[in-house]
Amino acid sequence: MSTNVAKKNTMKYIHAAIMIMLMLCGGFLPAFGQITPLGMKVFGVFLGLLYGWIFVGILWPSVLGFFTLSLTGVTSPLMAFVSGFTNPTVTMVIMSYVFAYCLGQIGVNEAIAYWAMSKKIFVNRPWLFATALVLVTCLMGMLGGSFAAIFLMWGVTKTIAEKNGMEKGNLLVSMTYALILFGGFSGGQMVPFFGGVIMYGGFLTAATGVVVEGLQFLVIGELYTILSMIAVILIIKFVFRPDASKFCLSEEMRAEYATYKLNSKQKVGLGLLVVYFLALLLPSVFHGAFWTMLSTWGMVGMTILYLVIFSIWKDENGNDMCSMDECFQKGVAWGPILLFMVTIPLANAMESEEVGIMATVNEFCTPIFSSMGTTAMLIAVVIIIGILTQFLHNVVMAALFTPVLAPIFISMGGNPITFFFVLYAALCCSFGTPAASMQAGLLFGHEDVPTKHGYILGWAYYFATVVIVIAMIPLCDILFAGLV
């Protein structure tokens, strides 16, 4: 074993030991505020999980969290796991992953990308071409193919850079990689019946009973996505001024993309994808028995139908057009799902009156925020939560602050959907440090993106989000007025 590997292993052991110590020793810390001795045990598990997610990993610290939470006496390992796994939101998140993998198998994302890159308007226009790469990825993310779209468009970007002889470390190329990542996730995260809104909105529903849905949220969310991507591009172009002369789509490359032909599977997949979206969006607009039935089926029902159609349909070799086995076995990212699952029994424990954690947080936050107007509170939320989530995992921030801040905002007469959008946007722009989110690791771990560029682009995204979200607050209040 090399010296470097030995040192890395030693640090891993140290971080694991610190995480476990925090989980087990919370009860020995002095209580403060309204937190009880039992509350300090639960708080210790929370601190240990937070430390583990930042320095150890996502999956196995989350699994350990189910056990260490049971040691506090608030639940058992079985019931902690059951409360997380049987949550309806978890089912919808799993089905979102399965659906995204299915789209990749069918080739829907590839078809959209090749079609866009075949247009003459992008030839020898580097900034327009980079913008097109990003916005096409946003579109594919909105259609359910975030991961597939990101890696596909990363491949296109790498090909363009290599064919033009661009060295690694060019800021424009780094920007394109980063914004493809940001836009691919944001495009999907702003769809009200996909995993992001379902997961984070679950905290709002649990705290207030308000459900995030409707065409209006999709419009606002995608508008924010497009504006924030363009804002970062403008920041990079006019503030950092990278050399863009070599990042060009040549006529030869465009012609190569133009030769791509859709097969029957992709054509049907795209057509059914349109039906899928309409079936999920239109019940919020129209009323009647048919629309009620579609609303009852929801995202899970429509995903099942989509999967079954391509499982029944066979190719020339007798194989399923879409392997449902692979969709469930390879498409589901269990790390973030288990992270979300363990936050459910943890949040239940933290909200318990006999624990006193939420009472203490309320005691601290209520005087600060209740003295503000609704607009001032929203501005404070997007700035403060946006900064905190660059250092603390975004799912944890959602679980901690949504139950506290949402009721305060509603009591002030504010629209809860507007509040959720502002908080959610602040949580989703979590790319400023490697610890901000699981997705941030993809940016800082990319071999062609220098770490310095990762920080520049992650924080540029945060600042763009703050400005755009604040500017959109009046529009949110207008469009969301009929949703509650």
Disulfide bonds with the S-S distance in Angstrom:
none
